[in-house]
Amino acid sequence: QVHLVVAVPQELPFDRLGRFACNISTMKRYHIAKVYRRDSPATSRGRYREFYQCDFDIAGHFDPMIPDAECLKIVHEILSELKLGDFLIKVNDRRILHAVFASCGVPESKFLSTCSSVDKLDKMPWEDVRSEMVGEKGLSPEAADRIGEYVRLHGGLDLIEQLLQDPTLSQNKLAKEGLGDMKLLFEYLTLFGITRQICFDLSLARGLDYYTGVIFEAVLVQQENEHVEEPVSVGSVAGGGRYDGLVGMFDPKGRKVPCVGVSIGIERIFSIMEQRVKASGEKVRTTETQVLVATPHKHLLGARLKLISELWDAGIKAEMLYKKDPKLLKQLQYCEDTGIPLVAIIGEQELTDGVVKLRVVTTREEVRITFYTRIQKSRLSHSCRSCVCLALEQGD
């Protein structure tokens, strides 16, 4: 048995990987690459036809819900670290949804179209969804009303226990399997300590028909930013689920390979972050450079080159303008435009005194520091304020 953790290129989709990896029985992998959408998405909401996406998948025969719980843990960790505001991860199970449809009298031939209508409940009121089911999808008003009694439910373990006792669903094999796995999943998520942001939501359908079990979707529900009056509307930022039958379609022998995975919408997340920054007026750094080496006079290119070499050798991220005699104002403006926090100014007087003038760009606070051939990396590796404090301690 081979266990792998790999990153593979987008040119080799994961669901087709099994066709070329006959000797691999289990796999855990991720990739970040371009993907494509065949519909016509709303670009104003951060949805594009060509976009970057981060995928994470686990394949193999494992005990129920352990890999699924890990996928949800990863989504929770990513969204928490990005600090985008409050978020909610909705979970459901296609088996439960199909059992609900069957018990409500929906013909199997209309399951997918009914799923498509139910999936709009996060964007449309129930009355509009019901009208679509009856008027466009051909369901009876009675069937639509019975569906509405279920798909508007959401909660946690309590709801799962309630549905396990439901007179109708408790008689359905698919429902019992799905609810049993959902209960186990929530027990694992409780151990991970992340159930506060997880919601069992029966309206979650996810339109793709290859999902066979648990499905999930992450959405931002609130933007904690005093500068943003309205939340940025971009829909979900992550989604996925279990697709146990897909890889086997590409295996010549038709061997079943259970899989579960999640996709993180990188460009959609970038869209949110960009709109928030624009609304707040916050200046974004476009470089990791810590200090710009500048000169106020002509004929000092040699001094700049020597100083920047010393900084580079000390592991400090430094740069300078590629001109022999740039004006000081232009050099300072470059720092402001790119967000470089510090500027090290070396002029004729500084050369005479054997010092460097260190300026904090935002406050224009300056300090003269003695500059020998060896530079302590810590002097410039912290925030601007820390740099000034360290420089003052060693000033003249």
Buried (B, 14 or more C-beta within 10 A) or exposed (E): EEEEEEEBEBEEBBBBBBBEBEEBBBBBBBBEBEBEEEEEBEEEEBBBEEBBBBBBBBBBEBEBBEBBBBBBBBBBEBBEEBEBBEBBBBBBBBBBBBBBBBBBEBEEEBBEBBBBBBBBBEEEEBEEBBBBBBEEBBBEEEBBBBBBEBBEBBBBBEBBEEBBEBEBBEEBEBBBBBBBBBBBBBEBBBEBEBBEBBBBBBBBBBEBEBBBBBBBBBBBEEBEBEEBEEBBEBBBBBBBBBBBBBBBEBBEEEEBBBBBBBBBBBBBBEBBBEBBBEBEEEEEEEEEBBBBBBBBEEEBBEBBEEBBEBBEEBEBBBBBBEEEEBBBEEBBEBBEEBBBBBBBBBBBEBBEBEBBBBBBBBEEBEBBBEBEEEBEEEBBBEEBEEBBEBBEEEEE
